[in-house]
Amino acid sequence: MRHDGTFDPLLKASAGAVLAIAVAKAVWQWLSTTFWRWLSVDVWGWITEHPWWSALIAAPVALVPLLLVTRLLTPRARTSATRTTTSTTRPRPS
C-alpha cells in the first residue's frame, strides 16, 4: 500500500488474477461434477418418465427458432408503398 492509501498496480493485477483463477476453478468444478450429473440423471430421468410433457415443452422450443430462421431467410415482397416513384424515362408523346 502506498502512503496515499492506494494499492500498487502490480498488487491489483496479481489479486485480480488470483480471484479470476479461483472463480474459474469453482465454475469448472461445478460444470464437471454437479451440472452434468444433474443434466444426465435428473433431467433425463424426468424426460423419460414424462414423454408427453417433454414433447409439449420441446415443441415450442424447437418451433420458435425454426419460424424465426424461415422468416429471416425468405425474401420479402416489396409493396407499392416502399417503391420509389422517381422515374428517369420520359412519357411517350400521344
C-alpha distances in whole Angstrom, upper triangle without the diagonal:
4,7,8,6,6,5,6,10,11,9,10,14,14,13,16,18,18,19,21,23,23,25,27,28,29,31,33,34,35,37,39,40,40,41,43,45,45,47,49,50,50,50,53,55,55,56,59,60,60,61,63,60,58,60,60,56,56,59,57,54,56,58,55,54,57,58,55,56,59,59,57,59,62,63,64,67,67,69,71,68,66,68,68,72,71,74,75,79,82,84,87,90,93
4,5,6,6,6,7,11,12,11,12,15,16,16,18,21,21,22,24,26,26,28,30,31,32,34,36,37,38,40,42,43,43,44,46,48,48,49,52,53,53,53,56,58,58,59,62,63,63,64,66,62,60,63,62,59,58,61,59,56,58,60,57,55,59,60,57,57,61,60,58,60,63,64,64,68,68,69,71,68,66,68,68,71,71,74,75,78,81,84,87,90,93
4,6,7,9,11,14,16,15,16,19,20,19,22,24,24,25,28,29,30,31,33,35,35,37,39,40,41,43,45,46,46,47,50,51,51,52,55,56,56,56,59,61,61,62,65,66,66,67,68,65,63,65,65,61,61,64,62,59,61,63,60,58,62,63,59,60,64,63,60,63,66,67,67,70,70,71,73,70,68,70,70,73,73,76,77,80,83,85,89,92,94
4,6,9,11,14,16,15,15,19,20,19,21,24,25,25,27,29,30,30,33,35,35,36,39,40,41,43,45,46,46,46,49,51,50,52,54,56,55,55,58,60,60,61,64,65,64,66,67,63,62,64,63,59,59,62,60,57,59,61,58,56,60,60,57,58,61,60,58,60,64,64,64,67,67,68,70,67,65,67,67,70,70,73,74,77,80,82,86,89,91
4,7,10,13,15,13,13,17,18,17,18,21,22,22,24,26,26,27,30,31,32,33,36,37,37,39,41,42,42,43,46,47,47,48,51,52,51,52,55,56,56,57,60,61,61,62,63,60,58,61,60,56,56,59,57,54,56,58,55,54,57,58,55,56,59,58,56,59,62,63,63,66,66,67,69,66,64,66,66,70,69,72,73,77,80,82,85,88,91
4,7,9,12,10,10,13,15,14,15,18,19,19,21,24,24,25,27,29,29,31,33,34,35,37,39,40,40,40,43,45,45,46,49,50,49,49,52,54,54,55,58,59,59,60,61,58,56,58,58,54,54,56,54,51,53,55,52,51,54,55,52,53,56,55,53,55,59,59,60,63,63,64,66,63,61,63,63,67,67,69,70,74,77,79,83,85,88
4,6,8,7,7,10,11,11,12,15,16,16,18,21,21,22,24,26,27,28,30,32,33,34,36,37,38,38,41,43,43,44,46,48,47,48,50,52,52,53,56,57,57,58,60,57,54,57,57,53,52,55,53,50,52,54,51,50,53,54,51,51,55,55,52,54,58,59,59,62,62,64,66,64,61,63,63,67,67,70,70,74,77,79,83,86,88
4,5,5,6,9,10,11,12,14,16,17,18,20,21,23,24,26,27,29,30,32,33,35,36,38,38,39,41,43,43,44,47,49,48,48,51,53,53,54,57,58,58,59,61,58,55,58,58,54,53,56,54,51,52,55,52,50,53,55,51,51,55,55,52,54,58,58,59,63,62,64,66,64,61,63,63,67,67,69,70,74,76,79,82,85,88
4,5,5,6,9,10,10,12,14,15,16,18,20,21,22,24,26,27,28,30,31,33,34,36,37,37,39,41,41,42,45,47,46,46,49,51,51,52,55,56,56,57,58,55,53,55,55,51,51,53,51,48,49,51,49,47,50,51,48,48,52,51,49,51,54,55,56,59,59,61,63,61,58,60,60,64,63,66,67,70,73,75,79,82,85
4,5,5,6,9,10,10,12,14,15,16,18,20,21,22,24,26,27,29,30,31,33,35,35,36,38,40,41,41,44,45,46,46,48,50,51,51,54,56,56,56,58,55,53,55,55,51,51,53,52,48,49,52,49,47,50,52,49,49,52,52,49,51,55,56,57,60,60,63,65,63,60,62,62,65,65,68,68,72,75,77,80,84,86
4,5,5,6,8,10,11,12,14,15,17,18,20,21,23,24,26,27,29,30,31,33,34,34,37,39,39,40,42,44,44,44,47,49,49,50,53,54,55,55,57,54,52,54,54,50,50,53,51,48,49,52,49,47,51,52,49,49,53,53,50,52,56,57,58,61,61,64,66,64,61,63,63,67,67,69,70,74,77,79,82,85,88
4,6,5,6,9,10,11,12,14,15,16,18,20,21,22,24,26,27,28,30,32,32,32,35,37,37,38,41,42,42,42,44,47,47,48,50,52,52,53,54,51,49,51,51,48,47,50,48,45,46,49,46,44,47,49,46,46,50,49,47,49,52,54,54,58,58,60,62,60,57,59,60,64,64,66,67,71,74,76,79,82,85
4,6,5,6,9,10,10,12,14,15,16,18,20,21,22,24,26,27,28,30,31,31,33,35,36,36,39,41,41,41,43,45,46,46,49,51,51,51,53,50,48,50,50,46,45,48,46,43,44,47,45,42,45,47,44,44,48,48,45,47,50,52,53,56,56,59,61,59,56,58,59,62,62,64,65,69,72,74,77,81,83
4,5,5,6,9,10,11,12,14,15,16,18,20,21,23,24,26,27,29,30,30,32,34,35,36,38,40,40,40,42,44,45,46,48,50,50,51,53,50,48,50,50,47,46,49,47,44,45,48,46,44,47,49,46,46,49,49,47,49,52,54,55,58,59,61,64,62,59,61,62,65,65,68,68,72,75,77,80,84,86
4,5,5,6,9,10,11,12,14,15,17,18,20,21,23,24,26,27,28,28,31,33,33,34,37,38,38,38,41,43,43,44,47,48,49,50,51,48,46,48,49,45,44,47,46,42,44,47,45,43,46,48,45,45,49,49,47,49,52,54,55,58,59,61,63,61,58,61,61,65,65,68,69,72,75,78,81,84,86
4,5,5,6,9,10,11,12,14,15,16,18,20,21,22,24,26,26,26,29,31,31,32,34,36,36,36,38,41,41,42,44,46,46,47,49,46,43,46,46,42,41,44,43,39,41,43,41,39,42,44,41,41,45,45,43,45,48,50,51,54,55,57,59,57,55,57,58,61,62,64,65,69,72,74,77,80,83
4,5,5,6,9,10,10,12,14,15,16,18,20,21,22,24,25,25,27,30,30,31,33,35,35,35,37,40,40,41,43,45,46,46,48,46,43,45,46,42,41,44,43,39,40,43,41,39,42,44,41,41,45,45,43,44,48,50,51,54,55,57,60,58,55,57,58,62,62,65,66,69,72,74,77,81,83
4,5,5,6,9,10,11,12,14,15,17,18,20,21,23,23,24,26,28,29,30,32,34,34,34,37,39,39,40,43,44,45,46,48,45,43,45,46,42,41,44,43,40,41,44,42,40,43,45,43,43,47,47,45,47,50,52,53,57,58,60,63,61,58,60,61,65,65,68,69,72,75,77,81,84,86
4,5,5,6,9,10,11,12,14,15,17,18,20,21,22,22,25,27,27,28,30,32,32,32,35,37,37,38,41,42,42,43,45,42,40,43,43,39,39,42,40,37,39,42,40,38,41,43,40,41,44,45,43,45,48,50,51,55,55,58,60,58,56,58,59,63,63,66,67,70,74,76,79,82,84
4,5,5,6,9,10,11,12,14,15,16,18,20,21,20,23,25,25,26,29,30,30,30,33,35,35,36,39,40,41,41,43,41,38,40,41,37,36,39,38,34,36,39,37,35,38,40,37,37,41,42,39,41,45,47,48,51,52,55,57,56,53,55,56,60,61,63,64,67,71,73,76,79,81
4,5,5,6,9,10,10,12,14,15,16,18,19,20,22,24,25,25,27,29,30,30,32,34,35,36,38,40,41,41,43,41,38,40,41,38,37,40,39,35,37,40,38,36,39,41,39,39,43,43,41,43,46,48,50,53,55,57,60,58,55,58,59,63,63,65,67,70,73,75,78,81,84
4,5,5,6,9,10,11,12,14,15,17,17,18,20,22,23,24,26,28,28,29,31,33,33,35,37,38,39,40,42,40,37,40,40,37,36,39,39,35,37,40,38,36,40,42,40,40,43,44,42,44,48,50,51,55,56,58,61,59,57,59,60,64,65,67,69,72,75,77,80,83,85
4,5,5,6,9,10,11,12,14,16,16,16,19,21,21,22,24,26,26,26,28,30,31,32,34,36,36,37,39,37,34,37,37,33,33,36,35,32,33,36,35,33,36,38,36,36,40,41,39,41,44,46,47,51,52,55,57,56,53,56,57,61,62,64,66,69,72,74,77,80,82
4,5,5,6,9,10,10,12,14,15,15,17,19,20,21,23,25,25,25,27,29,30,31,33,35,36,36,38,36,33,35,36,33,32,35,34,30,32,35,34,31,35,37,35,35,38,39,37,39,42,45,46,50,51,53,56,55,52,55,56,60,61,63,64,67,71,72,75,79,81
4,6,5,6,9,10,10,12,13,14,16,18,19,20,22,23,24,25,27,29,30,31,33,34,35,36,39,36,33,36,37,34,33,36,36,32,33,37,36,34,37,39,37,37,41,42,40,42,45,47,49,53,54,57,60,58,55,58,60,63,64,66,68,71,74,76,79,82,84
4,5,5,6,9,10,11,11,12,15,16,17,18,20,21,22,22,25,26,27,29,31,32,33,34,36,34,31,34,35,31,31,34,34,30,32,35,34,33,36,38,36,37,40,41,40,41,45,47,49,52,54,56,59,57,55,58,59,63,64,66,68,71,74,76,79,82,84
4,5,5,6,9,10,10,10,12,15,15,16,18,20,20,20,22,24,25,26,28,30,31,32,34,31,28,31,32,28,28,31,30,27,29,32,31,29,32,34,33,33,36,37,36,38,41,43,45,49,50,52,55,54,51,54,56,60,61,63,65,67,71,72,75,79,81
4,5,5,6,8,10,10,11,14,15,15,17,19,20,20,22,24,25,26,28,30,31,31,34,32,29,31,33,29,28,31,31,28,29,32,31,30,32,35,33,33,37,38,36,38,41,44,46,49,51,53,57,55,53,55,57,61,62,64,65,68,72,73,76,79,81
4,5,5,6,8,9,10,12,13,15,16,18,18,19,21,23,24,25,27,29,30,31,34,31,29,32,33,30,29,32,32,29,30,34,33,32,34,37,36,36,39,40,39,41,44,47,48,52,54,56,59,58,56,58,60,64,65,67,69,71,75,76,79,83,85
4,6,6,5,6,9,10,11,12,14,15,16,16,18,20,21,23,25,26,27,28,31,28,26,29,30,26,26,29,29,26,28,31,30,29,32,34,33,33,37,38,37,39,42,45,46,50,52,54,57,56,53,56,58,62,63,65,67,70,73,75,77,81,83
4,6,6,5,6,9,10,10,12,14,15,15,17,19,20,21,23,25,26,26,29,27,24,26,28,25,24,27,27,24,25,28,28,26,29,32,31,30,34,35,34,36,39,42,43,47,49,51,55,54,51,54,56,60,61,63,65,67,71,72,75,78,80
4,7,7,6,8,11,11,12,14,15,16,17,19,21,22,23,25,27,27,30,28,25,28,30,27,25,29,29,26,27,31,30,29,31,34,33,33,36,38,37,38,41,44,46,50,52,54,57,56,54,56,59,62,64,65,67,70,73,74,77,81,82
4,6,6,6,9,10,11,12,13,15,16,17,19,21,22,24,25,26,29,27,25,28,29,26,26,29,30,27,28,32,32,30,33,36,35,35,38,40,39,40,43,46,48,52,54,56,60,59,56,59,61,65,66,68,70,72,76,77,80,83,85
4,6,5,6,9,10,11,11,13,14,16,17,19,20,22,23,24,27,25,23,26,27,24,24,27,28,25,27,30,30,29,32,34,34,34,37,38,38,39,42,46,47,51,53,55,58,57,55,58,60,64,65,67,69,72,75,76,79,82,84
4,5,5,6,9,10,10,11,13,14,16,17,19,20,21,22,25,22,20,23,24,21,20,24,24,21,23,26,26,25,28,30,30,30,33,35,34,36,39,42,43,47,49,51,54,53,51,54,56,60,62,64,66,68,71,72,75,79,80
4,5,5,6,8,10,10,11,13,15,15,17,19,20,21,24,22,19,22,24,21,20,24,25,21,22,26,26,25,27,30,30,30,33,35,34,35,38,42,43,47,49,51,55,54,52,54,57,61,62,64,66,68,72,73,75,79,80
4,5,5,6,7,9,10,11,13,15,16,17,19,20,23,22,19,22,24,22,21,25,26,23,24,28,28,28,30,33,32,33,35,37,37,38,41,44,46,50,52,54,58,57,55,57,60,64,65,67,69,71,75,76,78,82,83
4,6,6,5,7,9,10,11,13,14,16,17,18,21,19,17,20,21,19,19,22,23,21,22,26,26,26,28,31,30,31,34,35,35,37,39,43,44,48,50,52,55,54,53,55,58,62,63,65,68,70,73,74,76,80,81
4,6,6,5,7,9,10,11,13,15,16,16,19,17,14,17,19,16,16,19,20,18,19,23,23,22,24,27,27,28,30,32,32,33,36,39,41,44,47,49,53,52,50,52,55,59,61,62,65,67,70,71,73,77,78
4,6,6,5,8,10,10,11,14,15,16,19,18,15,18,20,18,17,21,22,20,20,24,25,24,26,29,29,29,32,34,34,35,38,41,43,46,49,51,55,54,52,55,57,61,63,64,67,69,72,73,75,79,80
4,6,6,6,8,10,10,12,14,15,19,17,15,18,21,19,18,22,24,21,23,26,27,27,29,31,32,32,35,37,37,38,40,44,45,49,52,53,57,56,55,57,60,64,66,67,70,72,75,76,78,81,83
4,6,5,6,9,10,11,12,14,17,15,13,17,19,16,17,21,22,20,22,25,26,26,28,30,31,31,34,36,36,37,40,43,44,48,50,52,56,55,53,56,59,62,64,66,69,71,74,75,77,80,82
4,5,5,6,9,10,11,12,14,13,10,14,15,13,13,17,18,16,18,21,22,22,24,26,27,28,30,32,32,34,36,39,41,44,47,48,52,51,50,52,55,59,61,63,65,67,70,71,73,77,78
4,5,5,6,9,10,10,14,13,10,13,15,14,13,17,19,17,18,21,23,23,24,27,28,28,30,32,33,34,36,39,41,44,47,49,53,52,51,53,56,59,62,63,66,67,71,71,73,77,78
4,5,5,6,9,10,14,13,11,14,16,15,15,19,21,19,21,24,25,26,27,29,31,31,33,35,36,37,39,43,44,47,50,52,55,55,53,56,59,63,65,66,69,71,74,74,76,80,81
4,6,5,6,8,11,9,8,12,13,12,13,16,18,17,19,22,23,24,25,28,29,30,31,33,34,36,37,41,42,45,48,50,53,53,51,54,57,60,63,65,67,69,72,72,75,78,79
4,6,5,6,9,8,6,9,11,10,10,13,16,15,16,19,21,21,22,25,26,27,28,30,32,33,34,38,39,42,45,47,51,50,49,52,55,58,60,62,64,66,69,70,72,75,76
4,6,6,9,10,8,11,13,13,13,16,19,18,18,21,23,24,25,27,29,29,31,33,34,35,37,40,42,45,48,49,53,53,52,54,57,61,63,64,67,68,72,72,74,77,78
4,6,9,9,9,12,14,14,15,17,20,20,21,23,25,26,27,29,31,32,33,35,37,37,39,43,44,47,50,51,55,54,53,56,59,62,65,67,69,71,74,74,76,79,80
4,6,6,6,9,10,11,12,14,17,17,18,20,22,24,24,26,28,29,30,32,34,35,36,40,41,44,47,48,52,51,50,53,56,59,62,64,66,68,71,71,73,76,77
4,6,5,6,9,10,10,12,15,15,16,18,20,22,22,24,26,27,28,30,32,32,34,37,38,41,44,46,49,49,48,51,54,57,60,61,64,65,68,68,70,74,74
4,5,5,6,9,10,11,13,15,15,16,19,21,21,22,25,26,27,29,31,32,32,36,37,39,42,44,47,47,46,49,52,55,58,60,62,64,67,66,68,72,72
4,5,5,6,9,10,12,13,14,16,18,20,21,22,24,25,26,28,30,31,32,36,36,39,42,43,46,46,45,48,51,54,57,59,62,63,66,66,68,71,72
4,5,5,6,8,11,11,12,14,16,18,18,20,22,23,24,26,28,29,30,34,35,38,41,42,46,45,44,47,50,53,56,58,60,62,65,65,67,70,71
4,5,5,6,9,10,10,12,14,16,16,18,20,21,22,24,26,27,28,31,32,35,38,39,43,43,42,45,48,51,54,55,58,59,62,62,64,68,68
4,6,6,7,9,11,11,13,16,16,17,19,21,22,23,25,27,27,31,31,34,37,38,42,41,40,43,47,50,52,54,57,58,61,61,63,66,67
4,6,6,7,9,11,12,14,15,16,18,20,21,22,24,26,27,30,31,34,36,38,41,41,40,43,46,49,51,53,56,58,61,61,63,66,67
4,6,5,6,8,10,12,13,14,16,17,19,20,22,23,25,28,29,32,35,37,40,40,39,41,44,48,50,52,54,56,59,59,61,65,66
4,5,5,6,9,11,11,12,14,16,16,18,20,21,22,26,27,29,32,34,37,37,36,39,42,45,48,49,52,53,56,57,59,62,63
4,5,5,6,9,10,10,12,14,15,16,18,20,21,24,25,27,30,31,35,35,33,36,40,43,45,47,50,51,54,54,57,60,61
4,6,6,7,9,11,12,13,15,16,18,19,21,24,25,28,31,32,36,36,34,37,40,43,46,47,50,52,55,55,58,61,62
4,6,6,6,9,11,11,13,15,16,17,19,22,24,27,30,31,35,35,33,36,39,42,45,46,49,50,53,54,56,59,60
4,6,5,6,9,10,11,12,14,15,16,20,21,24,27,28,32,32,31,33,36,39,42,44,46,48,51,51,53,57,57
4,5,5,6,9,10,11,12,14,16,19,19,22,25,27,30,30,28,31,34,37,40,42,44,46,49,49,52,55,56
4,5,5,6,9,10,11,12,14,18,19,22,25,27,30,30,28,31,34,37,39,41,43,45,48,49,51,55,56
4,5,5,6,9,10,11,12,16,17,20,23,26,29,29,28,30,33,36,38,40,42,44,47,48,50,53,54
4,5,5,6,9,10,11,14,15,18,21,22,26,26,25,27,30,33,36,37,40,42,45,45,47,51,52
4,6,5,6,9,10,13,14,17,20,22,25,25,23,26,29,32,34,36,38,40,43,44,46,50,51
4,5,5,6,9,12,14,17,20,22,26,26,24,26,29,32,34,35,38,39,43,44,46,49,51
4,5,5,6,10,11,15,18,20,24,24,22,24,27,31,33,34,36,38,41,41,43,47,48
4,6,6,8,9,12,15,17,21,21,19,21,25,28,30,31,34,36,39,39,41,45,46
4,6,8,9,13,15,18,21,21,19,21,24,27,29,30,33,35,38,39,41,45,46
4,6,9,13,15,18,22,22,20,21,24,27,29,30,32,34,37,38,40,44,45
4,6,9,13,15,19,20,18,19,22,25,27,28,31,32,35,36,38,41,43
4,7,9,13,16,17,15,16,19,22,24,25,27,28,31,32,34,38,39
4,6,9,13,14,12,13,16,19,22,23,26,27,30,30,32,36,37
4,6,10,11,10,11,15,17,20,21,23,24,27,27,29,33,34
4,7,8,6,7,11,13,16,17,20,21,24,24,27,30,31
4,5,6,7,10,12,15,17,20,21,24,23,26,29,30
4,5,5,8,9,13,14,18,19,21,20,23,26,27
4,6,8,9,13,15,19,20,22,22,25,28,29
4,7,9,12,15,18,20,22,23,26,29,30
4,6,9,11,14,16,19,19,22,25,27
4,6,8,12,14,16,17,20,23,25
4,6,10,11,13,14,17,20,22
4,7,9,11,13,16,19,21
4,6,8,10,13,16,19
4,7,10,13,15,19
4,7,9,12,15
4,6,9,12
4,6,9
4,6
4
